[in-house]
């Protein structure tokens, strides 16, 4: 699976996604792409999944017909995420293509 981390997603989380190709939006120069343009770029470049902490993304965009899986974390605080990073990875492992999955960090504790 080819995964893109949005600009607000803590990069150390990638260590827990072994077996996947994880790229940072910053590394692609996509840090200024917003919402729909970012989703379009992900799909155009063959990404299977976008991981973001942008809570408003799923409210502002229409996901009908998209194959891209969107994972929305409700926190980008790495110390909080680190304690449940393996569980986040497991949720990503089982996400379906085109699924919008909101992950509540506190619920994983």
Secondary structure as the mmCIF struct_conf table of DSSP 4:
data_model
#
loop_
_struct_conf.conf_type_id
_struct_conf.id
_struct_conf.beg_label_comp_id
_struct_conf.beg_label_asym_id
_struct_conf.beg_label_seq_id
_struct_conf.end_label_comp_id
_struct_conf.end_label_asym_id
_struct_conf.end_label_seq_id
STRN STRN1 UNK A 2 UNK A 5
TURN_TY1_P TURN_TY1_P1 UNK A 7 UNK A 8
BEND BEND1 UNK A 9 UNK A 9
HELX_RH_3T_P HELX_RH_3T_P1 UNK A 11 UNK A 16
TURN_TY1_P TURN_TY1_P2 UNK A 18 UNK A 19
BEND BEND2 UNK A 20 UNK A 20
STRN STRN2 UNK A 21 UNK A 24
HELX_RH_AL_P HELX_RH_AL_P1 UNK A 25 UNK A 28
TURN_TY1_P TURN_TY1_P3 UNK A 29 UNK A 29
TURN_TY1_P TURN_TY1_P4 UNK A 31 UNK A 32
HELX_RH_AL_P HELX_RH_AL_P2 UNK A 35 UNK A 44
TURN_TY1_P TURN_TY1_P5 UNK A 45 UNK A 46
BEND BEND3 UNK A 48 UNK A 48
STRN STRN3 UNK A 49 UNK A 52
TURN_TY1_P TURN_TY1_P6 UNK A 55 UNK A 56
HELX_RH_AL_P HELX_RH_AL_P3 UNK A 57 UNK A 60
BEND BEND4 UNK A 61 UNK A 61
TURN_TY1_P TURN_TY1_P7 UNK A 64 UNK A 65
STRN STRN4 UNK A 69 UNK A 73
BEND BEND5 UNK A 74 UNK A 74
HELX_RH_AL_P HELX_RH_AL_P4 UNK A 78 UNK A 82
TURN_TY1_P TURN_TY1_P8 UNK A 83 UNK A 84
HELX_RH_AL_P HELX_RH_AL_P5 UNK A 85 UNK A 93
TURN_TY1_P TURN_TY1_P9 UNK A 94 UNK A 94
HELX_LH_PP_P HELX_LH_PP_P1 UNK A 95 UNK A 96
TURN_TY1_P TURN_TY1_P10 UNK A 97 UNK A 98
STRN STRN5 UNK A 100 UNK A 103
HELX_RH_AL_P HELX_RH_AL_P6 UNK A 105 UNK A 108
#
